[in-house]
């Protein structure tokens, strides 16, 4: 959640952020009013409680009418203290409820607007030119015996699939290469839980009561994660980290689950928009003053992976209205898909500043020994969707697919060839 001190000192910063997101900026006045009333209620409660303690001490030293007057006053104060405490707690709850629903403050320099108002920062790589009619990833995947969506639907329903044979080898090779790169860059490899408590989801910035993208197990009050960002963000919850250990970087490998609510009719062909996929996710806990530079480092590691699989792509600066709750700034890398003649997202990296850490209480001690919130950042290093772009960009006329050179040791093949019929 946002910092109340920042809100008090510079409310116009949050107003501008809300407008950049296309959100109502009147929430700023609501927060300021609740904060002022809450602090006044706390002051009143503490003043009454101090008087209550003073009167209590005086009773033992008094006698006669004075003692009775003090006892009467103590009784009045007990009721007033109880009421003042209840009022302060009520306002604290109201303030927290509003705060929980206010998104992170957008970083200065991020584009304003919605989904279509991104800014293209750079385009990298040459789009392939074919002297034959290129196939899409599903046709290629079926020729190779790599993707089976028909049996996926039979077994689990729409938007599920099997990766088999060279398809399974391709995904395992891709994610292993991503994990190896992360290890070489100093990340700690992690296999994370895919079921988490509501506190982990909410702390990361997901609204479990309203988010229709999330799968829930109601009997256990657990949630299936849509990204290993969630368990990684909550890994150090309620902890004070050693400042000398920052940045602490983790690379999480997990299956991810998304309901894809509201996507009826979109990307129904193939494995672009599915309910289950696998991903290697980078996650960093760092000093707040270093978060901007750390964000750029995560982007460079993503670009390094995309170079290894030899994909043409572009980097976009995502607009405020498309950032999501937790991100202050987000860069997406979009790979070229020949079958669609356009770029589609393959990686995303977000700077969440201290927004998640404040909710999850992940802190470090500054030079004066005071606890401060860390910054958290995340970034995709490889995911199942990359298979779509790899197959389409490296296909040959006979339906075979050339495996990118850096990926070959992990897949064990130079070329993926169609199954013999």
N, C-alpha and C positions, 0 to 999 in steps of 0.2 A: 504494500500500500504506500501511498505518498507520505512524505514527511510533513507533519503538522507545522513544524518550525518554518520550513520552506514556504508553506501556505501563508503563514502569518506575515512573514517578511516580504514575500513577493506574490501576492494573490493574482496579479496580472499574468504571471508566468503560467499558472494553471488555467486561467481563462483563455490564453492564447493556445495552449495545448488542447483544450477541449474543442476550440473552434477548428484547429488543424485536423482533429479527428472527426469533425462533423457532429460533435456531441454538444449538449446543452451546457453553456457556461454558467447558468444560474446556480449550479451545484456549488460553485465557489462561495456564493453568499450564504447558502444553506450551511456549508461546513463552517464558515467563519462564525455564524450565529451560534451554532451548536457548540463549537469550541469555546466561545466566550461564555456561554451559559454554563457549560460544564466546569470551566475553571472557576467561575464565580460560585457555583454550587460547592465545589471542593473547598474553596476558601471559607465559605460559610460553615461547612461541616467541620473543618479543622479548627475554626475559631470556637465553635460551640463545644467541641470535644475538649479543647484546652481549658475552657471555663469549667466544664464538667469535672475535669481532673483537679482543678484548683479548688472548687467547692468541696469535692470529696475529701481533700486533705484538710480543709478548714473545719469540717464537721467534727473530727476527732478532738480538736482543740477548743471547740465552743461548748457552751452550756446554756440551759434555760431557753428563753425566747429566741436568742440568737441561733442556738442549735436547731430549734424547730424551723426557723426561717430558712436556714441553710438546707435542711432536709427537704422542705417544700420546694426550694429552688432546684435542688438536685433531681427531684422527681420531674419537674418541668423540663429540665435540661435533658434528662434521659429520653423523654418523648421527642424533644426537638432534634437531638442528635440522631435518633433512629430515623426520623422523617428526612433530615438533611442528607443522611447517608443513602437512603433509598432514592432520593431525587438525583444525587450525584451519580449513582449507579445506573439509573434509568437514562440519564443524558449520555453517559459513557457508552451504553449499549446503542443508543440512537446514533451517536457519532460514529461508532465502529461500523454499524450497518451501512451508513452512507459511504464511509471510507472504503469498505470492502468492494463497493461497486464503482469506484472511481478508477479509471485506467491510469497507467503510468504517464508521467509528464514526457511529452515528445521532445526528443533531443533537438536542439537548435540546428537548423540546416536541413532537416528532413522535409520532403515535399508535403504540401497540404493537399487535401482532397481524398478521393476514394480509391477503389481498386484499379481504376484505369488511369490514375494520375501519377503513376510511378515515373521516375527519371532514369533513362538508360545511361549508365556510367561508362560502359565499354562493351565492345563486341570482340570476342576472341575466337580464332580459328576460322578455317574456310569451310563453308557449307559444301557438302558433297555434290558432285555433278554426275548423274548417271546417264549412260547411253542405253538404258532399258527402263521399263516402267517399274519403279521401286514398289516393293511390297510393304505393308504395314507390319508392326511388330507381332501381331497375333498370327497373321498368315505365315510369317517367318518362323514363329515359335512352334506352330503346328507342323510345318515342314520338317523342322529340326527335331521334333519329338520333345520339345523343351517346355511347352506351356499347354495345359489342358484345362480350359475354362468350362467345358461341357460337363466333365465329371466333377469339377469343383462345385458347380451349381447343383448337380445331382446329390452330392454328399452334404453340402452346407448351405446352398441357396445362391442367389444372385450376388455377384461381386466377390465370389471366392474362387480359388483356382489351385491347381497343382503345378508346381515346378518339378520337372522330372528329367532324368538323364542329364544332358548337357545344360539344361536350364537350371537344375539344382547346382551343378558344378560351377556355372557362371555366377550365380548369386553367392555361393560360399566363397568362391575365389575373390569376388569383388569386395565382400565384407572383410575377408581375411587381409586383403591388401590394405584396406582402409585402416583396420586395426593395427597392422604393422607400421603404417606411416604414423599413426597416432603415438604408438609406443616410442618410435624413434624421435618424435618431437617432444617426448617427456611426459606424455599422458599416462595415467594409470588405467590399465584395461579393467573393465567391469562388465559382468553379466548381471543385469539388474532384474528385480522382481517386475512382473507385469501386472500384478494386482496390488493396489495401494489403498490406504485409508483415505477417508474424505479430507482429513486435515492436510494430507500431502497434495491432493488435487487443488484444494482451495488455496493452500499456501503458495502453490506455483502460479496461481492466477486463473484457474478454471472455475467457473460457477457451476458446481455440481447440481444445483437445484434447477438450473435453467438451460444448461448446455445439452442440446439434443445430439451432439456428436459423441457423447460418452456412453460406453457400455457399463451398466451397473449390475452387481449381484446383490439384490436387496436383502436376502436372508443373512448375508455375511457383512453387509454394509461396506463392501469393497468395490473398487472401480478398476476396469481394465484401462491401461494407459494407452494414449495415442502416440506417445513418444517417451523414450527413457529420460528425457529432460525432467519428468516428474519425480521419479525415484531418486535421480541424481541431485536435484534441487533440495529434496528433503533429507538427503543422506546425512547432512551435518546440522539438521534442525535442532534448535535449543542448545547449540554448542558455541563456545568462544574459541576461535581458531588462533593458532600461533601466527602473529603477523609476519614472522620471518619465513613462514612456509608459503606465503602467498606469492604468486598465484598457485592455487591447487587445481590441477587439470585432470579430468576423468574422461575416458572414452567408453560409453555404454553401448553394449550390443543387446538388442531385445527385439522381440516381436512387438508390433504396434497394432492397435485396434481402433477403428473409427467407424461410426455408424453411417457416415456420409448422408446425414439427414438433409433433406432439401436438395439433393443432387439427382433427383429422379430425371431420367432421360439424358443426363450428362455423362460423357465418357463411358458409355455402357459397353463398348467394345474393348476387349483385352484387359490389361492389368494396370491401366493408368490410375483409375479411381476405384479402390477396392477397400474391403473391410479389414483385411489383415495383410501386413507386410513386415519386412525386417529392415532394421536400420542400425547403423553405427552413428552415435551422436556424441559430439564433443561438448563438454561442459566445464566451465571455469568459474572458480571463486577467486576474486581478485580485489585489490585495493580500489576503492571507488575512484580515486584520482587517475587510475591506470585503465579504467574500463574502456574508454574510447580507443586507445591504442590496442588493447586486447581484442576488441571487436575486429579491428582491421587485420590482426594476426589470424583470427579464426577464418576470416574471408580468404586470406592467402593460402591457408592449408586446404580449404575447399577447392580453390583454383588449382592447387598442386595436384589434387586427386583427379580433377577433370582433365588436366593435361595428360595424366597417365593413361586415361581411357580414350584419349584423342577425340574428344567431343567438341564441336563448335558450340559456343554458348555466349550469352550476354549476362552482364551484371546489372541489376536494377536496384535503385534506391526506393524502397516501398513507401508510399504515401501514408500520412498519419491515420487516415480513416481505415486503412487495411493492416494496421500493425498488430491487432490483437490487444488484449488487456495488459499484458506484462511488458511488452517491448517498448523501449523509448526510441529505438532505431532498428531498422531491419534491412539487410541486403539479401536479395535472392539471386541465385545463379539459375538461368533458364537454358536448358539444352535444346538444340535444334531438332525438330522432328520432321523429316522429309515427307512422311505420309500426310501430315497436317499443314505443311508449309508455314510453320510458325514455331516460336519458342515456347517451351513448357517448363515449369519449375522443377529443378532437380535437387537444389540445395537451398537452405535458408539459414541465415545466422542473425541472432538477435542480441542486442545489448539491453538487458533488463535493469540496469543500474542497481539500486539497492531495494527495488520494489518487492521482489520475491523474498529477499533476505529479511526484510522488515516483517513480512508476514510469517516467515518460518523461524525467525529469531536466530539467524546465522550471523555471528559477529566476530570481531577481532578486537584486541586492545590497542589503542593508539599510544603515542609516545608518553602521554600523561597517565596511562593506565586505564583510561576510560573505554568502556565497550562501545564500538561503532559497528554499524551494519556493513557487511562486505557488499561488493557488486557481483551479480551473477550474469553469465553469458552462455549462449548455446549455439551450436551450429551442426548441420548435417554433414557427415563425411562420406557417406554412401548409403543407398537405400535401394529397395527392390525396383523402384521406378526407373533407375538408371538402366536396367536391362532393356527397357523400351527404346531408349536412345541409342544404346550400344548396338542392338540388333539392326535398327533402321539405318544408322549412319555407316555401318561397316558391312552391309550386305553386298553380295555379288549377284550377277545375273542368274546363276543356277540355284539361287536360294541359300547358298552357303554364306557364312558370316566370318570375317577375319577377326580373330581375337586381338585386341590391342597388345602391342609388344610387352608392355610392363605387366599386363595381366596374365600373360601366358604361363609363367611359372606357378601361378595360383590355380589356374584352371586345368593345366596339364595338356592343353591342346593349342595348336596354332590357328586352326580353322574349325568352325562348327559346320558339319555337313548334314544335308537332308537325310532323313532316314530312308533306307531302301524300302520300297513298297512291295 
